[in-house]
Amino acid sequence: MCLSHTSLYHLETKWWPYKVSICTVVFNRFQYNLIILVSSSLNDRDQSLFLSTDEGATFQKQLITFFVETLIFHPKEEDKVVAYTKESKVYLSTDLGKKWTLLQERATKDRVFWAVAGVDGEPDLIHMEIQDLSGGFRYVTCQSQNCSDRTPTIPFASSIDHNSLTVQDDYIFFKATTANRTKYYVSYRRNEFVLMKLPKYALPKDLQIISTDENEVFVAVQEWYQTDTYNLYQSDPQGVYYSIVLENVRSTKQPEENVLIDILEVRGVKGVFLANQKIDGKVTTLITYNKGRDWDYLTPPAIDMNGKPTNCKPPDCHLHLHLRWADNPYVSGTVHTKDTAPGLIMGAGNLGSQLVEYKEEMYITSDCGNTWRQVFEEEHHILYLDHGGVIVAIKDTSIPLKILKFSIDEGHTWSTHNFTSTSVFVDGLLSEPGDETLVMTVFGHISFRSDWELVKVDFRPSFPRQCTEDDYDYWNLTNLQGNHCIMGQQRSFRKRKTTSWCIKGQSFTSVLTSSVCKCSSSDFFCDYGFERSAPSKSEARKCFANFWFNPDLPPEDCVLGQAYTSSPGYRKVVSNVCEGGVDLQRYVFQHQCPLTAPRGLRVSIKGETVAVKPGEDVTFVVRQEQGDVVNTKYLVDLGDGFKAVYVNLTVTGEPIRHRYENPGIYRVFVKAENAAGHEETVLFVQVNSPLRALHLEVVPVIGVNQEVNLTAILLPQNPNLTVFYWWIGNNLQPLLSLDNFLVTQFSETGEVRVTVQASCGNSMLQDSKVIRVLDQFQVLPLKFTKHLDMYNPNIPEWREDIGLVVTRLLSEETNIPEETLLTVVKPGLPTTADLHVLLPSPKPKRKRSVPSDKRITAIKQALNAHNISFFLRGGFWVLVTLRDTDSDSQRIGGGGGYWALIVLFLICLFAIGAFILYKFKRKLPGRTVYAQMHNEKEQEMTSPVNHSEDTQNIIQGNHSGVVLSINSREMHSYLVS
């Protein structure tokens, strides 16, 4: 068939003879001439497979007894295929769909995976997410040959979240939610599953896997403060530790609750990504050539497709692209790239200061984003054939078409072709398997009620010969700064000359040459726990440790006798092949694992409850977050006379099983101790009988208009309201309240443990703190620069970490012992804190110093000189200064002793009367309590988006007591994830 404007090109077009209704078209990746159609009749009473081995010339019909949702071909063996049905069943065929065997029921859609070659030991292994009999979901594996006959293997013992299993390259991912906390797990090369380590206060609401190429994982994380954006993180080779590479990537939510994130991996050139960043409602497109270390705007073209100036000049104007995925699997979406066409990117977008939704002009680049050209004024569906040697474009429109456009010179010129004599509503495009293919298929329908029509277009007659070496030119990969060394090497690629009309063919390879470069600072990323400074800092974007991370501390799994390395803050990407030159990793030091005291000790009941029935089996689980576990002994007291000493208790994970026969409250006490220190934890277990009876008590006779009292008596008593149980010290008798606060006071100095339980129905939560009761101390109010408010998740552990770093910095600056300083960060916004200056320990033969000693002066000088600051994510430095208050900034707590003598001296000096003396003494506190909270529970992964200003100070003015409270908004953010 000749084209209208030239006789140089000839195309073959033919209609496939078989029409199908609701169908899926699958080209087998091994047999280029094999086509499978999955068709169901309109009455949904039967379904058939149609197989063609001659490019659609003839079809063989094969009846099946189920309704196919998805076909999944084996990655190596062409005849093996798995079918997922609309009834959530999984079937296997080993003869390309002629016979089927049921493998599994209750499987999750899109969560069935074949084995990965070179990673899974068995090539016929199948990974699946299935629903068990209890309604939960499990990750299971089985051999395809005997999957239906044997019980599947369960690689992870606990339940996982629905629709979370992902098997991709060397990695397996899923998430599991227990006790309102979601944890994300990863397995590298089928090793044991471990927790993915995001920055401590990322607190993810959602996590999406973006890429797993070249022994690294890219994930997009929606953090607690984000609504329509995600942050992009990059991992180490094992996929465990993650560092941020780009913030605020735009996301959209589909009607089916699917999340689409505007990040695209450019295929063909490793390390290149496109992303749409959204800041203050403005969306802009960025590109990186080194896996996210550096990002740049796209350079706009100087002229448009008609040769007129665009008048778009940086920094006020750039090119922006839509990075949407297509709902139809047979169209390319808004940006199209291909592994076998390196450097060729074609996408829909606009020029301007930001991305505009209704503008979808088409732009193309053939040098991987360095220079762009406009090719169309409207969006088109795109298909690459013959390694990008032929680009096919069909207008994305709702009206019927019969014309396609194609280019053989990377979009410089375009030809048109009538692929059908009757206009067709185009539903999609598909190329046959094989990188060298020049055959494509157009899917469409003549009317909205008609069946699908399949039109095959063959470009092979348009090319008279195969290409030779003389038909190729080359281009060098560079970034937007003109640097040729990218990911540690210089790379050159081959491309066909625009004047050569030939087929590249199956033997074509795009990479021409590559040479290794010397390493420079741009080849290194920030390691886990580190982040680059803001561009305005004089440190030239160096990596600094975040406030919560101490790189010199041993890792949590450090065992006495082993060694560990402390990170200098930099790491090189695994796929970066640079050699010599700058080495920012050279300052890695080896350390011997010390004997560390146990920290983060917790005891809980399996099932996360603290209320059980008499005679019910109870399983206690003891966990320890940090510290040595091999050389530690664990004393366990279950409160009813049972006591035991365990070793390796947290290593083996062996639970402690027990049974309480009598109702009551039992104090479970666990102490972990080794030569370096000890840690204690308690759990109050309520053993209650179940509800036995409900009696309605009412007067049997009542007069007209006479009041009546209706009383419901519940045994045992349960008002169906939230009850708060407060334990002070070791007293087994709690104080109860329906309010979430309790006011009390303490008459003696020392440490007092306060435990609270909140109970509502069968749900019960507990927290425990240690309060120090002191005679005297001083308080200095502190404030922070506004950057801290941007990353304040308003949870206790974050506030505690901020307080610890401020205390440490003040101690280092003033040489005041750290144990006499304590910073308490208050809940809510703006972020403020109180610095508590404690009296030093008394020394022999020396009077105790008063609170107004030189330490206060030294602290004020350090704060006023702006010497106290710490590094925060986002590249900001947070400055700590004194906060202005209505009252004196130096509050004094305490009573009795020394201050009593001062008061008496002043009274005698000025001869104040008895009435004035009485009034003055009422203003002095008898004893003020300082509450130093030691948080004993593990970090909650929440979405605390409500920054409450309804805060409750631990110490309020000169009150002679302490308010023990649960902030209602803060509790809500802990209970809702």
NORBEL-V356128 format. One record per pair of residues at least 24 apart in sequence whose C-alpha atoms are under 7 Angstrom apart, sorted by the first residue. I is the first residue (numbers start at 0). J is the second residue. Records with the same first field share a line. If there is no record, write none. Layout:
# NORBEL-V356128
I->J ; J
This chain:
# NORBEL-V356128
2->415 ; 416
8->461
9->460 ; 461
10->456 ; 457 ; 458 ; 460 ; 461
11->456 ; 457 ; 458
12->418 ; 454 ; 455 ; 456 ; 457
13->454 ; 455 ; 456
14->453 ; 454 ; 455
15->55 ; 56 ; 453 ; 454
18->450 ; 451 ; 452
19->450 ; 451
20->450 ; 451
26->431 ; 432
28->432
29->77
31->431 ; 432 ; 433
61->97
73->113
101->147
102->146 ; 147
103->147
105->129 ; 130
106->130
107->162
110->162 ; 164 ; 165
112->166
115->168
118->169 ; 188
128->164
136->160 ; 161
167->211
168->211
178->607
179->974 ; 975 ; 976
180->939 ; 940 ; 976
181->940
185->238 ; 239
187->237 ; 238
194->239
195->239 ; 240
196->239 ; 240 ; 241
197->240 ; 241
198->528
202->940 ; 941 ; 942
203->940
204->942
213->574
214->573
223->941 ; 942 ; 943 ; 944
224->944
227->251
240->527
241->527
242->525 ; 526 ; 527
244->291 ; 292
245->291
247->276 ; 277 ; 278
248->274 ; 275 ; 276 ; 277
249->275 ; 276 ; 277
261->322 ; 323
262->322
263->322
265->336
266->336 ; 337 ; 338 ; 341
267->337 ; 338 ; 339 ; 340 ; 341 ; 342
268->341 ; 342
281->353
282->353 ; 354
283->319 ; 353 ; 354
284->319 ; 320
288->478 ; 485
289->485 ; 486
292->524
298->369 ; 370
299->350 ; 371
300->370 ; 371 ; 372
303->373
304->373 ; 374
311->350 ; 351
315->352
316->350 ; 351 ; 352
317->350 ; 351 ; 352
318->349 ; 350 ; 351
319->348 ; 349 ; 350 ; 353 ; 354
320->346 ; 347 ; 348 ; 349 ; 354
321->347 ; 348
329->427 ; 428 ; 429
330->380 ; 427 ; 428
331->380 ; 381
335->381
339->386 ; 434
340->386 ; 387
342->366 ; 367
343->367
347->378
365->409
366->476
369->478 ; 479
374->410
384->435 ; 436 ; 437
385->434 ; 435 ; 436 ; 437 ; 502 ; 503 ; 504
386->434 ; 435
398->424
399->423 ; 424 ; 425
400->424
408->497
434->505
435->503 ; 504 ; 505
462->500 ; 501 ; 502
463->501
464->501 ; 502
465->501 ; 502 ; 503 ; 504
466->501 ; 502 ; 503
470->495 ; 496 ; 499
471->495 ; 496
472->496
484->516
486->522 ; 575 ; 576
487->515 ; 516 ; 517 ; 518 ; 522 ; 575 ; 576 ; 577
488->513 ; 514 ; 515 ; 516 ; 576 ; 577
489->513 ; 514 ; 515 ; 516
490->514
515->576 ; 577
516->577 ; 578
517->577 ; 578 ; 579 ; 580
518->577 ; 578 ; 579 ; 580 ; 581 ; 582
519->580 ; 581
520->581
522->571
523->569 ; 570 ; 571
524->569 ; 570 ; 571
525->568 ; 569 ; 570
526->568 ; 569 ; 570
529->568
530->872 ; 874
531->874
532->874 ; 875
533->874 ; 875
542->568
543->568 ; 870
545->870 ; 871 ; 872
546->804 ; 869 ; 870 ; 871
547->800
553->592
555->625 ; 626
557->592
558->592 ; 627
559->592 ; 593 ; 594
560->591 ; 592
561->591 ; 592
562->589 ; 590 ; 591 ; 592
563->589 ; 590 ; 591 ; 592
564->588 ; 589 ; 590
565->589
594->627 ; 675
595->626 ; 627 ; 675
596->626 ; 627 ; 673 ; 675 ; 676 ; 677
597->623 ; 625 ; 626 ; 627 ; 671 ; 672 ; 676 ; 677 ; 678
598->623 ; 624 ; 625 ; 626 ; 678
599->623 ; 624 ; 625 ; 935
600->624 ; 678 ; 679 ; 680
601->680 ; 936
602->680 ; 682
608->763
609->684 ; 685 ; 763
610->684 ; 685 ; 686
611->685 ; 686 ; 687
612->686 ; 687 ; 688 ; 689
613->659 ; 660 ; 661 ; 662 ; 686 ; 687 ; 688
614->658 ; 659 ; 660
615->658 ; 659
616->656 ; 657 ; 658
617->656 ; 657 ; 658
618->654 ; 655 ; 656 ; 657
619->654 ; 655 ; 656
620->654 ; 655
621->649
622->649
623->649
630->673
631->671 ; 672 ; 673
632->671 ; 672 ; 673
633->669 ; 670 ; 671 ; 672
634->669 ; 670 ; 671
635->668 ; 669 ; 670
636->667 ; 668 ; 669
637->666 ; 667 ; 668
638->665 ; 666 ; 667
639->665
662->686 ; 687 ; 688
663->687
690->714 ; 715
719->759 ; 760
720->759
721->757 ; 758 ; 759
722->757 ; 758 ; 759
723->755 ; 756 ; 757 ; 758
724->755 ; 756 ; 757
725->754 ; 755 ; 756
726->753 ; 754 ; 755
727->752 ; 753 ; 754
728->752 ; 753
739->964 ; 965
740->963 ; 964 ; 965
741->962 ; 963 ; 964
742->961 ; 962 ; 963
743->960 ; 961 ; 962
744->960 ; 961
748->772 ; 773 ; 774
749->773
767->935
768->932 ; 933 ; 934
769->931 ; 932 ; 933
770->930 ; 931 ; 932
771->929 ; 930 ; 931
772->928 ; 929
773->928 ; 929
774->893 ; 894 ; 926 ; 927
775->838 ; 892 ; 893 ; 894
776->835 ; 836 ; 837 ; 838 ; 850 ; 891 ; 892 ; 893
777->835 ; 836 ; 837 ; 850 ; 889 ; 890 ; 891 ; 892
778->833 ; 834 ; 835 ; 836 ; 889 ; 890 ; 891
779->833 ; 834 ; 835 ; 888 ; 889 ; 890
780->832 ; 833 ; 834 ; 881 ; 882 ; 888
781->831 ; 832 ; 833 ; 834 ; 879 ; 880 ; 881 ; 882
782->830 ; 831 ; 832 ; 879 ; 880 ; 881 ; 882
783->830 ; 831 ; 877 ; 878 ; 879 ; 880
784->877 ; 878
786->875 ; 877
787->877
788->828 ; 829 ; 830
792->943
793->826 ; 827 ; 943 ; 946
796->938
798->824
799->824
808->867
809->867
813->857 ; 858
826->950
827->946 ; 947 ; 948 ; 950
828->946 ; 947 ; 948
892->927 ; 957
893->924 ; 926 ; 927
894->923 ; 924 ; 925 ; 926
895->925
924->957 ; 958 ; 959
925->959
926->959
927->957 ; 958 ; 959 ; 960
928->960 ; 961
929->954
939->973
941->972 ; 973 ; 975 ; 976
942->972 ; 976
943->972
